[in-house]
Structure formats: C-alpha cells, structure tokens
C-alpha cells in the first residue's frame, strides 16, 4: 500500500496535516483574541475626552521632571553606596547619609517613585554594605 505513494504526495500530506493541526491549536487557544480582533468598536468623536494640547504637554513635562528627578536620586543613592562600600560603615551613618540625599530630593517623597527608591535603598544596603535596613527606617529617612 505504501509503495504506491510518491514522495511528493507524502510531503504534501504532511504539510496539509501540519497546517491543519497548528490552525486548530491556534483557534482553540486564541479564539477570544481572534474574536476581539475582528470586533469593531463604534466610537464617536463625542466619546473621546476633550483635552487641549497644552494640558497634554504640561502633564508630560511634569512626568518627565519627576522621572528625571527620580533617576538622578537613584544615581546618587548608587554612588553613595559605592562610596560606602570602600569603608566600613554602620547603620546610623548610612541613615544619616541617606537623609541628606532624601532632603535634597524632598519632592519625590510623595511621588510614585518613592516606594521604588525605598526598595532599591534597602536592597543596596544589604547587598553592598551588608547592613539590614527596615522599611520603616527608610520611610523615616524620607519623612524627616
């Protein structure tokens, strides 16, 4: 029976079966995404929020300023820990130095970046200086 099948027929059958298999798997797993892709949304111009370009630009500028300040603060924290790595420091000395940095970047204490900066500070203190700082201690640095 298999002696009558040519190689061309064999490879054609394998290709068709493979395409059918993968198409079936794709449709089974991604049918919701596929339905959403073809669903049209009826949005009118009235449904869109009314914003002027100037408010959009000013919001972006505020975000950019906060992001730049957070990046600058992060760079200073990293430099501070790299400097403290060279000398043996205790917890109070670290907290005092971090308080100076936090005072310099006081607008960041109420920003969305404050938790991230606190977590990075805790991680850097443990990994670089082998000093365990608690979350409350680091938050107190930002609040003072």
N, C-alpha and C positions, 0 to 999 in steps of 0.2 A: 504494500500500500504506500509506504513512504518512498519507494523507488520511483514513483511516477511524479513526485513533486519536484519542481525546479527550484534552484536557489533563489531566483528572483521572486517566485511565489512565496517561498518561505520567509524572506526578509520583508516582503510586503505585508504578509500576515502578522509578523512580529511587530512591525511599525504600527499597523492599524490597531492591534490589541493594546499596545503600549499607550498610544494616544487615547484610546477609549478608557483605559484604566486611570490614567492621570487626570483626564477630564472628569471622570466620575468622582474621584477623590477630591478634586478641586471644588466641584459643585457641592459635594456633601459638607465639606468643612467651611467653605466661604460663601454659602448661598445668601446669608444675611447681608454680607458686604456687597455681594453682587446685586442684590435687590436694592440696596441703598444707592448704589452707583447709578442705576437706571431710573430711580425715582426722581421726579422733578420737583423742585421747590418753587412754589408760587409766592415770590416776594415782590412786593411793590415798592416803589420809591418812598411811599409814606411810612412803610415799616422800618426803614433804616433810621438809625439815630441821627439827630441833627447836631453835628459838631462843626465848628469852624476850623479852618486850617491852623489858625493861631493857637487855639487851645490844644490841638493835637501836637503842635511843635513845642509848646511850653511844657506839656506833660512829658514828652520825650526828653526835653532838656533836663527836667527835674530828675527823671530816672537815670539819665546819663551822669548827672552830677553825683547822685548818691552812689551809683555803681563805681564811678571813678574814685570817690572818697573811700569806699569800702575796699577797693583794690589797693589803694595807697596805704590804708591802715593795715591790710593783710601783709603787704610787703614790709612795712615797718615792724610788725609783730614777728615775721620770719627773720628779719635782720636782728632783732632784739634777742631772739632765742639762739641764733647762730653765734652771736657775740657772747652770750651767757654760757654756751657750750664749752668755750675755751677755759672758763674759770668755774670753780666750784661755787654754786650759789644755793641759798636756802629759799624756802617758800616765801618768807616775808620780803626778801629782796626782789624776787620775781613779781610778787603782787605790787610792790611799790613801783617798779619799772613799768608794769602793765597799766597801773593807774595813770602814770604820766602820758602814756600813749592814748589811753581812753579819754583823758581830759583834752588832748589835742583834737580828737575826733568825736567830741561830745554829740554832734548832731546825729551820729549813727546809732546812738543808744535806743532810739525809738524807731529805727528803720527796720525793714525786713531782713537786713543783713546782720543784725546784732546776734541772733542765735547762732548763725553760721560762724561768725567771728569768735563767739564764745567757745563753740565746739572745737574749732581749729586751735584756739589757745590752749584748751585742755589737752588736746592730742599732742601738740608740740611740746608742752611742758613735760608730759610723760615720756615721749619718745626721745627728745633731745636732752633735757636736763634731769630726767628721772625723778621729777617732782610731781606728786599727785595733787592736782588742784580740783576741788569740788565745783560743781555747777554754781552753788550759792556763792562761793568765794569769787568766782569770775564775774557773776552778775553784780556782786557788790562793788567790784572794780569799776564797772560801767556806771553804777548809780551814784558813786561818790563824787 
